[in-house]
Amino acid sequence: MRALLLRARGLWRRPPPPSRPAMALYRTEPRGRPRSPHYRLYFKNSEGHYISPFHDIPLLAESEEQKNIPPKRARIDGDETVFNMVVEVPRWTNAKMEIATKEPLNPIKQDIKKGKLRYVANIFPHKGYIWNYGALPQTWEDPHHKDHNTACCGDNDPIDVCEIGSKVHARGEIVRVKILGALALIDESETDWKLIAINVADPDAPKFHDIDDVRKYKPGYLEATLNWFRFYKVPDGKPENRFGFNGEFKDKDFAHDVIKSTHECWKALLHKKVDGGAINCLNVQVQDSPFRCSAEEARSVVQTASSSMDQDPVSKEDDGWHFLSK
């Protein structure tokens, strides 16, 4: 086994249609202290109403041209498609933050396993996550649906994104990205797609059209990404992860098809056409969803959050390095 050295640089092609910055449309509100069990990061829209980042932020990034297009007519293919990404983990950090899919309004929280806050191991030569890591809203990898590409069911989460631009984004930031490719991670017999994407506002974004451009302009990055996902659980005593397609990164068109499929699964979930189990589908803005609530009901959800949050002990971030033998 070996970890490959990441070489950082920058990233796309034509600029996207003019639009308001994504974070002008959304803002976040923290509750509790980071690196504590009750820490939550809630989301608000431009009107100041609490929303779900999982369900209420649209999959497709809003542009001036798109604002009046019904969702069923919006395209999810082609060179100019721009998606919203919810940043859960800023690059170089290792606290395993995630959208809380089973909580009302799905705030971001730190994952807990066996009573302990989770941190991803720093495997030499890396520190934490080697990209800005997050998810595409309004997508869902259905745990009851067998992916025909991997012969494994979904991991019950929104689809993951690795954003490879030059800027380190803040937790909870909404970044407009274009998709370059996908990697099929098989994590404990579940399909866990990892999309490779770039912030469309990155200075080097015009260079990037597809997955091959990552190899060309960021040599070593895809290899480092593959090895990161292969080995990141090994320091915790788990086996190496497996991959579909023998670890081959699939291209942009393939990735768009995966996004379409997971978006359809999400729509079925939000309209009660499939069993979502413990997934919390409470939302404020999804038309015709039986789980839709009022802005006042959403505010009440946040107000009833634990009042003892600020008394939580804060855990120490794991700064140590792990070295893997070949």
N, C-alpha and C positions, 0 to 999 in steps of 0.2 A: 504494500500500500504506500501511496505517497500523496502528498498535498502539493498542488502546483502553485507557483507564484503568480499572483494576480498583477497584471500591468494595467494601471489606470490611465485612461484618457477620456476623450469626449465623445458626440453622436449626431439623420433623416433627410429629407428632400425639400419639397416646397413647403413654405410656412402654412399653417392651418388657416381656415377662414377666421376673420376677425371675431373675437368674442371677449366677454368679460373674463377676467381671471377666475379660475375655479374657486379659489378661496374667498373671492368677493361674494360668492353665492352661499358659502357655508363657513361656519366657524365652530370652534370646539369649546367645551366647558369642562374642566377637570373637577372631579370630586375625589377627595382623599389624597393620600400622598403616593407618588410613584414608588414602585418597588415595595408596595404593601398589599395585603390580600384584598382590601376593599377599594383599591384605586379604580376609578372608572373615568373614561373620557367620553362625554356625551357630545352629540352633534346638534347644531341649530342651522336652520335655513336663513336666507337673507331677511326674512320677516321676524326673526328672533324666536321662531317656534322650534321646539325640540322635534327631531326626526330620527329615523333609523338610517345609519350609513349602509346597512345591508339592503334595505328595501326601498328607501325613499330617494336616495341619490341615483340618478339615471345611469344606466350602463354607458350610453353614448354621451360624450361631452357636449354641452349646450353651446351652440354658436348662434349668432344673430339670425342666420338662415334657417337653423333647425328649430328655433323656439316654437314655431307654430306648426311643426310637422307632427302628426299623430305618431305615437311610438310604433304602430304596426306598419307604417310606411318608411320608417327610418332604415337606412342601409347599415349593414354590419359587414360590409366588405368593401374592397377597393382601396386605392392608395390613400385617399383622404379621410378614411375612417379614424376618428379620434375617440378614445374611451376615457372614462373617469377611473382613476385608481385611488383607492383609499390606502394611505400609507399607515401601516401598523408598526413597522420597525425601521427606524432610520439606519442607514448604512453605518457600519463600524460599532453598533451597539449589539448587545446580546441578550437583553431581557426579552423573553418570548411573549410579546404582546400580540393580541388577536381580537378580532371582532367577536363579542360574546353572543354567539348565535342562539343561545338558549335563554337569554335574558330579555325582558321588555326593552324595546328601542335599541338593543344590540350595541351598547357602548363598547369601546375598546378596553380590555382588561389584560392583566398579566396571567398567563396560564398557570394553573396549579396542578401538580401531580403528587400523589401520596402526601398531601398536606404541605408541600413545599413549593414556593414560587419557582418557576422554571427559567433557567438561563441556558442558552445554547453554548456548548463548549467552544472555547477558542482553540482551533486546531492550527498549529504552526503551518504557514507563516501568517495566518489570518487572525483578525480581531473581530469577533461577532459575525454579523451578516455582511456579505461582501457586495451587496446591492441595497438599494432602498426596497424594502419588502412589504408587500401588502396584498390587496385583493381587488377584483373587479366587482362593484356592486351589482345587484340584480342578476347574479349567477349562483348556481347551486349544483354541486356534484352529488347527485342523488345516490344514497347508499343502497337503494333497491334497484337501481338501473345498472346493468352490466355494460360497460363501455366496450364496444365491438373492437376497438383498437387494442385493448389491453386484456380483455376477458376478465376484468375485475370491476367490482362496483365502486361507486364514488365514495369520497371520504366524509361526506355530510357537511361540507364547508363551501363557502364561495371560492371561486377559482383564484389561485395564487398568482402573484405577479412579482417578477424581479426587474426593477427599473435600473438601467445601467448608465444613466446620465452622470454628468460631472458634479451636480449639486447634491449635497446631503439634505434630504427633506425632513421636515418635522413630523413627529407622530401626529396622526389625524389630518395631515394635509391632504387636500384633494388635488391630484396632479393629472393633467391632461396628457395621455400617452398614446403612442401608436405601437402596435404589436409587431414584433419581428419574427417570432417563432415560438416553439413550445417543446418542453421536455416531459416525457411521461414517467414520473416517479411512481414506483409501486411501493407504498409504505405500509408494512404489515398487512399485505394482501389487499390493500385498497388503492384505487386509482387516485393520484394526487397530482394533477397537471400543474406544471410550473411554466408560466408564460414569460417570455423575454420581451421587454418593452423599453421604450425610451421616451422621456419627457419631450414633447414637441417644442418646448421653449428652449431646449438645450442649444447652445451655440453651434455644436457640431451635428445637430439632428438632421440637417439636409443631406448628410452623407449616407444615412441609413435607410435602406428600403426593405431589407429582408435579412434572414439569419446569416447569410454568407458575408454580409457587410460587417457583422460583429467579428467574424474571423479575420476580415481584412484590416479593420481599423482598431480592433482591440485584441490583438493576438494573445492567446492564452486565457482569455476571459471565460470562454465556453468550457474549456477543459477544467479550469478552476471551479466553475459552477457545477459541473458534473461530479467532480471529486468532493466538493463541499456537501452536496446532497448524498453522495454515496457513504461518506464517513461520519456525518455530524452526530449520529447516535452511538457510534462506537465507544467514545469515552464513558458513556453511561452503561456500558456492558451489553449493548445490543449488537446484533449482526449488521453487516453492511446492508444498505438499501439496494433494491433491484430497480431496473428500468425497463419500460417497454421499448421496442425497437432497438434493443441492445445499446441503449444510451444515446441513440442518434437524435440530434436536435431536428425537429420538423420545421418546415418553412412557415411563412406568414399565412398563406392560404389555408394550410392545414390548421394552424392555430385559430384562424377566424371560424372555421367549421366547429372546432371544439367550443369556442365561445358561444356560438349560436345554439349548440346543443345544451350547454349549461344554462343559458338564458331561458330556453324553453322549459327546462326542468324547474327553474325558479318560478316562472309564470304559473306552471301547474301547481306548485307549492302554495303560492299566494292566493290562488283561486280555489283552494281546497279540492283539487282534483287528484292529489296524491297524499299519502300519509307522511307528514313531516316529523312524526314522533315528537321529540322534545324541542324541536326548532321553534323559536318564538317568532311569529309572523306579524306581530303588532306593527302597524305602519300608519302614517299620517296622510300620504299622498297617492297611494296606488288605487287607481280608479277601479270600481267594481269588486274590490277585494273584501271578503267578509271579515277580514282582520283589521280593517281600517278604523282608526279612532279619531277623535277630535283633538285639536291642539291643546285644549284644556285637560283632556284625559292624559295626553302625553306629558304635560307639565306635572300632573299629579304623580305620574310614575317616577319622575326624577326626584320630586320632593319627598317621596316616601323611601328613598334610598337610605341606607344605614346612617344614622346620625353619629355613629362612633368612628367614622372613617378616619378622622384626623388623629385618633388615638392609636392607630395601628403602628406596630413596630415596622421599621424599614429594613429590608434585607440588604445585604452587601452584594454588589455586583461581582461576578466571577471574573477576575482579571488574569487568572493563570492561563498558561499555555499548555496544550496537550500535544505530545509528539507521538506519531504513529509509526511503527516499524514497517518496513517494506514486506 
